[in-house]
Amino acid sequence: MREAHSDIRVWAQRGVWGSVLLSSGAWGAGALPRGVPDGIWGAPGPALALIGATAAYAGLALLLWSWWQLGTLLRAGAVMSKRRQWLTLGGWALPLLPAPSLFSTDIYSYVAQGALAGRAWNVYEVGPSALGGPLAANVPEVWQNAPAPYGPLSVLVSRAVVFVTGEQHVVAAVVLHRVAALAGLALLAWSVQRLATRSGGDGAGAWWAAPLNPLVLAHLVGGAHNEALMIGLMMAGLVACRSGRWILGLVALTCAALVKAPAAVALGCAALVAVAGQTGRWRRLGRAAAILLVSVGTLLLTVTLSGLGWGWLDTLRTPTHSYTPMSVSTDVGRLLRWIGTEAGWVTTPDPVTVMRAIGTLAGLCGALYFLARAPRLGAERAAALGLLALVVCAPAVQGWYLLWGAVPLATVAWRVLADNRIKIAVLVLVLMVFPSGRGPTVTDVVGAVLGGSMILLWAAWMSQRTRDAGLQPSSRPSYGEAPLRFP
């Protein structure tokens, strides 16, 4: 068992070095802002960009490898104390705090939306292009004229950030958004630990599958996506509901939906479980009425105090304006459109529009199915499956959207996520997006090859040292022993 603890510590420390390398590389290969007066994140020259890409990919490879090995150890029976869990999460997440945005440029849309709201402009009617200047220039072209697709609570956070930093300090605004994301991550991690323990599961395993997940670190922390706040509030709400503090839980779940609307699935699951837990028709009706009163009251109060109105209900379709290859419904529609065009058929209505509508309907039906089964499945499992159904069928899908369902699933079935096929899928989802958040360049490709090769060579050297020392790596883990255990 002592060897298992030693291996846990070794791979946790290697993950820290991976995060440090990734953060350092972002200064040359991340989603750097353009044309802003802050000189900290200046445009790198070709040499610095290549060095940054190499360091970023070396760090990413080391971080992914460390995460994989920790999962293998935990699945084999190794024990990871709560103190080690928090130390590992801090060591893997905090080095990313001062780094430029990674794997996405969406953060600049958040900053622009905060600036629009700060000027008392309606973010649900005008897009970032109305700002002009550097703030608008850093927003991807596809979102230049797009209104905000997020709930009022997300916009309020961005408005508060820009109020503190000022519109002219984009670097500070990005870092402060990441502070908010880290707060969401801390809430997420605490909630996962509590829920996994109360469900009779392994808190360390759930911790590995959720807050330590590379998708969480890369996109919720590195990209500072507002999913960190949404999922953190959602999981905290589920903890409160399971603890019997259902009023507090409903407030947190409603706030999560006011960051991003899909969290309403978890709100519905928790509400049904709370109603089903009552005995007698009148008790159930009373609980249902109280739940409706708390949820609607929180919704109305938040929207009223924000002063942003209800326009966000009309902009929920905004993400569908861009094509995302992971959307099955959109891909099928594009294929049918191509077949129709090649065959000379009249494709009216547009197959893409039709398939997206069918996909959306299928996702909603899937979410409603699991919602109805929440009293039997439990709020966490039902919410996880309902959100995954919603994502898989959605007309716009990003890799980190899968975390909506994966995080609550980790609290009740983390071993499912520890399957090698799922782990490989996570690695692919992380690696399919470049650190710059933009299209591939020669620098990105060369940096990926160089950085990955460095880690492979280091691993081969360590393996040779093990053989030279007369230690034979075990083929199967036992009580936390990794398949390839290095001193």
C-alpha positions in Angstrom: 0.0 0.0 0.0 2.9 2.3 0.7 4.1 1.8 -2.9 0.6 2.7 -4.1 0.7 6.0 -2.1 4.2 6.7 -3.6 3.0 6.1 -7.1 0.0 8.4 -6.5 2.3 11.1 -5.3 4.7 10.7 -8.2 2.1 11.0 -10.9 0.4 13.9 -9.1 3.7 15.7 -9.1 4.3 14.9 -12.8 0.9 16.4 -13.6 2.0 19.6 -11.9 5.0 19.9 -14.2 2.7 19.2 -17.1 0.4 22.0 -16.1 3.4 24.4 -15.6 4.7 23.6 -19.1 1.3 24.0 -20.6 0.8 27.4 -18.9 4.3 28.5 -20.0 3.7 27.4 -23.6 0.5 29.4 -23.7 2.5 32.6 -23.7 3.7 31.7 -27.2 1.0 29.4 -28.5 -2.3 30.3 -26.6 -5.2 32.3 -27.8 -3.4 35.6 -27.4 -5.3 38.9 -27.7 -4.7 41.2 -30.7 -4.2 44.9 -30.7 -4.7 45.5 -27.0 -2.6 48.0 -25.0 -1.6 45.4 -22.4 2.0 44.4 -23.4 2.2 41.3 -21.3 0.7 39.0 -23.9 2.3 40.5 -27.0 2.2 38.8 -30.4 5.0 36.2 -30.4 7.5 35.9 -33.2 7.9 32.7 -35.1 10.7 31.3 -32.8 8.7 32.1 -29.6 5.6 30.7 -31.1 7.3 27.4 -31.9 8.9 27.2 -28.5 5.6 27.9 -26.9 3.8 25.2 -29.0 6.5 22.7 -28.1 6.3 23.5 -24.4 2.5 23.5 -24.5 2.2 20.1 -26.1 4.9 18.6 -23.9 3.0 19.8 -20.9 -0.3 18.6 -22.3 1.1 15.2 -23.0 2.6 14.9 -19.5 -0.7 16.0 -18.0 -2.7 13.5 -20.0 -0.3 10.7 -19.2 -0.4 11.6 -15.4 -4.2 11.6 -15.5 -4.3 8.2 -17.3 -1.9 6.7 -14.8 -3.8 8.0 -11.8 -7.0 6.5 -13.1 -5.3 3.2 -13.5 -3.9 3.3 -10.0 -7.3 4.3 -8.5 -9.2 1.7 -10.4 -6.7 -1.0 -9.2 -7.5 -0.1 -5.6 -5.0 2.7 -4.7 -6.1 5.1 -2.0 -5.9 8.9 -2.5 -6.6 10.9 0.6 -8.8 14.0 0.5 -5.7 16.1 1.3 -3.9 14.6 -1.7 -6.9 15.2 -3.9 -7.0 18.9 -3.1 -3.2 19.3 -3.4 -3.3 17.5 -6.8 -6.2 19.7 -8.1 -4.5 22.9 -6.9 -1.2 21.8 -8.5 -2.8 21.0 -11.8 -5.2 24.0 -12.0 -3.5 26.9 -10.4 -0.5 27.1 -12.8 -3.0 27.9 -15.5 -4.3 31.0 -13.7 -1.8 33.6 -15.2 -1.7 32.0 -18.7 -3.3 33.4 -21.8 -6.6 31.7 -22.8 -6.1 28.1 -24.0 -8.0 26.0 -26.5 -10.6 28.7 -27.1 -11.2 32.4 -27.9 -14.6 32.5 -26.3 -13.3 34.4 -23.4 -13.0 37.5 -25.5 -16.7 37.2 -26.3 -17.3 37.2 -22.5 -15.2 40.3 -22.1 -17.1 42.0 -24.9 -20.5 41.1 -23.5 -19.4 42.4 -20.1 -18.4 45.7 -21.8 -21.7 45.9 -23.6 -23.7 45.3 -20.4 -21.5 47.9 -18.6 -22.5 50.5 -21.2 -26.2 49.6 -20.6 -26.5 48.1 -24.1 -28.8 45.1 -24.5 -26.4 42.1 -25.0 -29.3 40.1 -26.3 -29.9 42.4 -29.2 -26.5 43.6 -30.3 -23.2 41.8 -30.8 -19.6 42.6 -29.9 -19.0 44.4 -33.3 -21.0 47.4 -31.8 -18.1 48.1 -29.5 -15.5 48.4 -32.2 -11.8 48.6 -31.5 -9.7 45.8 -29.8 -12.5 44.4 -27.7 -14.5 43.5 -30.9 -11.4 42.6 -32.9 -10.6 39.7 -30.6 -14.0 38.1 -30.9 -14.2 35.4 -33.6 -15.8 36.6 -36.8 -18.7 34.2 -36.5 -19.8 35.8 -33.2 -19.1 39.5 -34.1 -22.8 40.3 -34.7 -24.2 37.5 -32.5 -26.1 38.4 -29.3 -25.1 36.7 -26.1 -26.5 33.1 -25.9 -25.9 32.9 -22.1 -28.2 33.6 -19.2 -28.2 36.9 -17.2 -26.1 35.5 -14.4 -23.2 34.7 -16.8 -23.5 38.3 -18.2 -23.6 39.7 -14.7 -20.3 38.0 -13.9 -18.7 39.4 -17.1 -20.1 42.9 -16.4 -18.6 42.8 -12.9 -15.2 41.7 -14.2 -15.1 44.5 -16.8 -16.3 47.0 -14.2 -13.3 46.0 -12.0 -10.6 45.9 -14.8 -11.9 48.5 -17.2 -12.5 47.9 -20.9 -8.9 48.7 -21.8 -7.3 45.9 -19.7 -8.2 42.8 -21.6 -5.4 40.7 -20.0 -6.7 41.5 -16.5 -10.3 40.7 -17.6 -9.2 37.3 -18.9 -7.4 36.5 -15.7 -10.3 37.6 -13.5 -12.7 35.5 -15.6 -10.4 32.6 -14.9 -10.6 33.4 -11.2 -14.4 33.0 -11.5 -13.9 29.7 -13.3 -11.6 28.5 -10.6 -14.2 29.4 -8.0 -16.7 27.3 -10.0 -14.1 24.5 -10.2 -13.7 24.5 -6.4 -17.4 24.3 -5.9 -17.6 21.5 -8.4 -14.8 19.6 -6.7 -16.3 20.0 -3.3 -19.7 18.9 -4.5 -18.4 15.8 -6.4 -16.5 14.7 -3.2 -19.6 15.1 -1.1 -22.0 13.4 -3.5 -19.7 10.5 -4.3 -19.3 9.8 -0.6 -23.0 10.1 0.2 -23.8 7.8 -2.8 -21.5 5.1 -1.3 -19.0 5.6 -4.0 -15.3 6.3 -4.1 -14.6 10.0 -3.6 -11.1 9.8 -5.0 -12.3 8.0 -8.2 -15.0 10.6 -8.7 -12.5 13.3 -8.1 -10.2 11.8 -10.8 -13.1 11.5 -13.3 -14.5 15.0 -12.7 -12.3 17.9 -11.4 -9.0 16.3 -12.5 -10.5 15.5 -15.9 -8.3 17.0 -18.7 -11.4 18.4 -20.4 -12.2 20.3 -17.2 -8.6 21.6 -16.9 -8.2 22.5 -20.6 -11.6 24.1 -21.2 -13.2 25.1 -17.9 -9.9 26.4 -16.5 -7.6 27.0 -19.5 -10.5 28.4 -21.7 -12.3 29.9 -18.7 -15.7 28.7 -20.1 -18.7 29.6 -18.1 -19.5 25.9 -17.8 -17.3 26.0 -14.7 -19.7 28.2 -12.9 -22.8 26.5 -14.3 -21.6 23.0 -13.3 -20.3 24.2 -10.0 -23.7 25.7 -9.1 -25.5 22.7 -10.5 -23.5 20.2 -8.4 -23.8 22.3 -5.3 -27.5 22.4 -5.8 -27.6 18.6 -6.0 -25.6 18.3 -2.8 -28.0 20.6 -1.0 -31.0 18.7 -2.2 -29.6 15.4 -1.2 -28.8 16.8 2.2 -32.4 17.9 2.7 -31.8 21.6 2.2 -33.9 21.6 -0.9 -34.7 25.4 -0.8 -31.0 26.2 -1.0 -30.5 23.5 -3.6 -33.3 24.8 -5.8 -31.9 28.4 -5.6 -28.4 27.1 -6.7 -29.9 24.9 -9.5 -31.9 27.8 -10.8 -28.9 30.1 -10.7 -27.0 27.4 -12.7 -29.7 27.5 -15.3 -29.4 31.3 -15.4 -25.7 30.8 -16.4 -26.6 28.3 -19.1 -30.1 26.9 -19.7 -29.3 23.2 -19.9 -28.8 23.1 -16.1 -32.6 23.2 -16.0 -32.5 19.4 -16.6 -30.8 18.9 -13.2 -33.3 21.3 -11.6 -36.2 19.3 -12.9 -34.6 16.0 -11.7 -34.0 17.3 -8.2 -37.5 18.7 -8.1 -39.1 15.4 -9.0 -37.0 13.5 -6.5 -38.0 16.0 -3.8 -41.7 15.6 -4.6 -41.5 11.8 -4.9 -40.0 11.7 -1.4 -43.2 12.9 0.1 -45.9 10.6 1.3 -49.5 11.3 0.4 -51.1 13.4 -2.4 -51.4 16.6 -0.5 -47.9 16.5 0.8 -46.6 16.0 -2.7 -48.8 18.8 -4.1 -47.6 21.1 -1.3 -43.9 20.3 -2.0 -44.5 20.8 -5.7 -46.1 24.2 -5.1 -43.2 25.2 -2.8 -40.6 24.1 -5.4 -42.4 26.1 -8.1 -42.5 29.1 -5.8 -38.8 29.0 -4.9 -37.6 28.3 -8.5 -39.8 30.9 -10.2 -39.1 33.4 -7.4 -35.3 33.0 -7.8 -35.7 33.3 -11.6 -37.8 36.5 -11.4 -35.6 38.1 -8.8 -32.4 37.4 -10.6 -33.7 38.6 -14.0 -35.2 41.7 -12.4 -32.1 42.7 -10.4 -29.8 42.1 -13.5 -31.8 44.5 -15.6 -31.1 42.4 -18.6 -34.6 41.3 -19.3 -35.8 38.1 -21.0 -34.0 38.4 -24.3 -31.7 35.5 -23.4 -34.7 33.1 -24.0 -34.6 34.2 -27.7 -30.9 33.8 -28.1 -30.5 30.2 -27.0 -30.1 29.2 -30.6 -27.1 31.5 -31.2 -24.5 28.6 -30.9 -26.1 26.9 -33.9 -24.9 29.7 -36.1 -21.5 27.9 -36.4 -20.8 24.5 -37.6 -19.4 22.0 -35.1 -18.2 18.7 -36.5 -19.3 16.8 -33.3 -22.9 17.5 -34.0 -24.3 14.2 -35.4 -27.6 15.8 -36.5 -25.8 18.6 -38.4 -23.4 16.1 -40.0 -26.2 13.9 -41.2 -28.0 16.9 -42.6 -24.9 18.1 -44.4 -24.4 14.6 -45.9 -28.0 14.5 -47.1 -27.6 18.0 -48.6 -24.5 16.9 -50.5 -26.2 13.7 -51.8 -29.2 15.8 -52.9 -27.0 18.3 -54.6 -24.9 15.7 -56.4 -28.0 13.8 -57.5 -29.7 17.0 -58.7 -32.6 16.6 -56.3 -34.6 19.5 -55.0 -33.6 19.8 -51.3 -36.4 21.9 -49.9 -36.6 22.3 -47.0 -32.9 22.3 -46.2 -31.8 18.9 -44.9 -29.5 20.5 -42.3 -32.4 22.5 -40.9 -34.6 19.4 -40.8 -32.1 17.1 -39.2 -31.2 19.8 -36.6 -34.8 20.1 -35.7 -35.1 16.3 -35.4 -32.0 16.1 -33.3 -33.2 18.8 -31.0 -36.6 17.1 -30.6 -34.8 13.7 -30.0 -32.5 15.3 -27.3 -35.5 16.9 -25.6 -37.4 13.6 -25.6 -34.3 11.9 -24.1 -34.0 14.5 -21.4 -37.7 14.2 -20.6 -37.5 10.4 -20.4 -34.7 10.5 -17.9 -36.4 13.3 -16.1 -39.5 11.2 -15.6 -37.3 8.4 -14.2 -35.5 10.6 -11.8 -37.3 9.3 -8.7 -36.1 5.8 -9.6 -32.6 6.6 -10.9 -31.8 9.4 -8.4 -31.3 13.0 -9.3 -27.6 12.7 -10.1 -27.8 9.8 -12.5 -31.0 11.0 -14.2 -29.5 14.5 -14.7 -26.3 13.0 -16.1 -28.1 10.8 -18.6 -30.6 13.5 -19.5 -27.9 16.1 -20.2 -25.8 13.6 -22.2 -28.9 12.8 -24.3 -29.4 16.6 -24.9 -25.7 17.1 -25.9 -25.4 14.0 -28.2 -28.5 15.1 -30.2 -27.8 18.9 -30.2 -27.3 20.9 -33.4 -24.2 22.4 -31.9 -21.7 20.3 -29.8 -18.4 21.2 -28.3 -16.2 18.6 -26.5 -16.6 20.3 -23.2 -20.4 20.1 -23.4 -20.1 16.5 -22.5 -19.0 17.6 -19.0 -22.6 18.7 -18.4 -23.5 15.0 -17.9 -20.0 13.5 -17.2 -19.5 15.4 -14.0 -22.7 14.2 -12.2 -22.2 10.8 -13.7 -18.8 10.6 -12.0 -20.4 10.8 -8.6 -22.4 7.6 -9.1 -20.5 5.6 -11.7 -16.9 6.9 -12.0 -15.6 3.4 -13.0 -17.6 3.7 -16.3 -15.5 6.8 -17.1 -12.3 5.0 -16.1 -12.8 2.5 -18.9 -9.9 2.7 -21.4 -12.2 3.5 -24.3 -13.6 6.5 -22.4 -10.2 7.6 -21.4 -9.0 7.4 -25.0 -12.1 9.5 -26.0 -11.2 12.1 -23.5 -7.6 12.3 -24.8 -8.9 12.7 -28.4 -11.4 15.4 -27.4 -8.6 17.4 -25.7 -6.1 16.9 -28.5 -8.5 17.8 -31.3 -8.4 21.5 -30.3 -5.2 23.5 -30.7 -3.9 25.7 -27.9 -4.6 28.8 -29.9 -8.3 27.9 -30.2 -8.0 28.6 -33.9 -7.3 26.5 -37.0 -4.1 24.5 -37.3 -0.9 26.1 -38.4 2.5 24.6 -39.3 3.8 25.9 -35.9 1.1 24.0 -34.1 1.8 20.7 -36.0 5.6 21.0 -35.5 5.2 21.9 -31.9 2.9 18.9 -31.3 5.4 16.6 -32.9 8.3 18.0 -31.0 6.5 18.2 -27.6 5.0 14.8 -27.8 8.3 13.3 -28.9 10.1 14.8 -25.9 7.7 13.1 -23.5 7.9 9.8 -25.4 11.7 9.9 -25.3 11.6 10.7 -21.6 9.3 7.8 -20.9 11.5 5.5 -22.9 14.6 6.7 -20.9 12.8 6.1 -17.6 11.7 2.7 -18.7 15.3 1.8 -19.6 16.4 3.0 -16.2 13.9 0.7 -14.6 15.2 -2.3 -16.6 18.8 -1.4 -15.9 18.0 -1.4 -12.2 16.6 -4.9 -12.5 13.0 -3.9 -11.9 10.4 -5.6 -14.1 7.3 -3.5 -14.7 4.2 -5.5 -13.8 1.8 -6.3 -16.6 -1.2 -5.8 -14.4 -1.8 -3.3 -11.6 -2.2 -4.6 -8.1 -3.3 -2.5 -5.2 -2.4 0.8 -6.9 0.7 -0.4 -8.8 0.8 1.2 -12.2 1.4 -1.0 -15.4 4.7 0.8 -15.8 6.0 1.9 -12.5 9.0 4.2 -12.6 11.1 5.2 -9.6 
